């Protein structure tokens, strides 16, 4: 006895030449999840937020610089996902709200709420804007890669 998948059907072979088809069209083509992770949607900010959580003193000057960038809609977490554009402010209310949450939780240094907002943004992005990522990857600033470099900061 053996089971095979043939033309999207589960086929059972029981010691003979004639297969028994168990389920028609029951096998869903299994392809890897196309869901993007936060680190793929906003890679620069993903790295920065991880650094801020793990390596950067609450009073380091780089935190102030990043806070001011979070206040600027084209440079914030959501702006990066849109190819460093502020176009989302008028297009998507949820993205605008999430951008403000990132800024506020960064300001009050609430790592748990930043993590929750990352997951909320990831879920929202994958449901509402999956086509936006591929279109905007080409618009990424050439200098953005420089910001991804991990730097050591005194704690």
C-alpha positions in Angstrom: 0.0 0.0 0.0 1.2 3.5 -0.8 -0.1 7.0 -1.1 0.8 9.5 -3.8 -0.3 12.9 -4.9 -1.2 13.0 -8.6 -2.7 16.0 -10.3 -3.7 17.6 -7.0 -5.4 14.3 -5.8 -4.5 11.9 -3.1 -4.2 8.4 -4.7 -4.1 5.2 -2.8 -2.4 2.1 -4.3 -3.4 -1.2 -2.6 -1.3 -4.0 -4.1 -2.9 -3.8 -7.5 -2.6 -1.9 -10.7 -5.8 0.2 -10.2 -5.3 3.2 -8.0 -8.1 4.4 -5.8 -8.5 8.2 -5.8 -9.3 9.2 -2.2 -9.9 13.0 -2.5 -10.5 15.0 -5.6 -8.7 18.4 -5.6 -8.1 18.0 -1.9 -4.4 18.8 -2.0 -3.8 22.5 -1.9 -0.6 23.4 -3.7 1.8 24.2 -0.9 4.0 27.1 -1.6 6.2 28.9 0.9 4.5 31.7 2.8 4.9 35.0 1.0 4.3 36.9 4.2 7.0 39.5 4.8 8.7 39.9 8.1 9.1 43.4 9.7 12.8 43.1 9.0 12.0 42.8 5.3 9.4 45.5 5.2 11.5 48.1 7.0 15.0 46.7 7.3 16.8 49.9 8.4 14.3 50.6 11.2 14.2 47.0 12.2 17.9 47.1 12.8 17.8 50.5 14.6 15.0 49.5 16.9 16.9 46.3 17.8 20.0 48.4 18.5 18.0 50.8 20.6 16.5 48.0 22.6 19.8 46.1 23.1 22.8 48.4 22.9 21.9 52.1 23.2 21.7 54.1 26.4 18.4 55.9 26.9 20.3 59.1 27.0 22.5 58.6 23.9 22.4 61.3 21.3 21.7 58.9 18.5 18.3 58.1 20.2 17.4 61.8 19.8 18.4 61.8 16.2 16.3 58.7 15.5 13.3 60.1 17.4 13.4 63.2 15.1 13.5 60.9 12.1 10.5 59.0 13.4 8.6 62.3 13.6 9.3 62.8 9.8 6.8 60.8 7.9 9.1 60.0 4.9 12.0 58.9 7.2 10.0 56.9 9.8 9.4 53.1 10.0 6.3 53.3 7.7 7.9 55.8 5.4 10.8 53.4 4.8 8.2 50.7 3.8 6.8 53.1 1.3 10.2 53.7 -0.3 11.1 56.7 2.0 7.9 58.5 0.9 5.2 60.2 3.0 2.5 59.3 0.5 0.9 56.9 3.0 -0.2 59.8 5.3 -3.2 60.5 3.1 -3.6 57.0 1.6 -3.8 54.7 4.6 -5.1 55.8 8.0 -3.8 52.6 9.7 -0.3 53.1 8.4 -0.4 56.7 9.7 -1.5 55.6 13.1 1.2 52.9 13.3 3.8 55.5 12.3 2.7 57.7 15.3 2.8 54.7 17.6 6.4 53.8 16.7 7.4 57.4 17.4 5.6 57.6 20.7 6.7 54.2 22.0 10.3 55.0 21.0 10.1 58.3 22.9 8.8 56.6 26.1 11.2 53.7 25.5 8.5 51.0 25.7 10.1 48.0 24.1 7.1 45.8 24.7 4.8 48.2 22.9 7.3 48.7 20.1 7.4 44.9 19.6 3.6 44.8 19.5 3.5 47.6 17.0 6.0 45.8 14.8 3.7 42.8 14.7 0.7 44.9 14.1 2.5 46.7 11.2 3.7 43.4 9.8 0.2 42.0 9.8 -1.4 45.1 8.4 1.3 45.4 5.6 0.9 41.8 4.5 -2.9 42.1 4.4 -3.3 45.6 2.9 -0.1 46.5 1.0 1.7 43.3 -0.3 2.1 44.9 -3.7 3.7 48.0 -2.4 6.9 46.4 -1.2 8.1 45.2 -4.6 7.2 48.5 -6.3 9.1 50.6 -3.7 12.2 48.5 -3.2 13.6 50.2 -6.3 13.1 53.7 -4.8 15.1 53.0 -1.7 17.7 55.6 -0.9 21.2 54.5 -1.9 22.5 55.8 1.4 20.1 53.8 3.5 22.5 50.8 3.6 25.0 53.0 5.4 22.5 53.4 8.3 22.2 49.6 8.6 25.8 49.3 9.8 25.8 48.2 13.4 27.6 50.6 15.6 28.6 50.2 19.2 27.3 52.7 21.7 28.2 53.1 25.3 25.4 51.9 27.5 
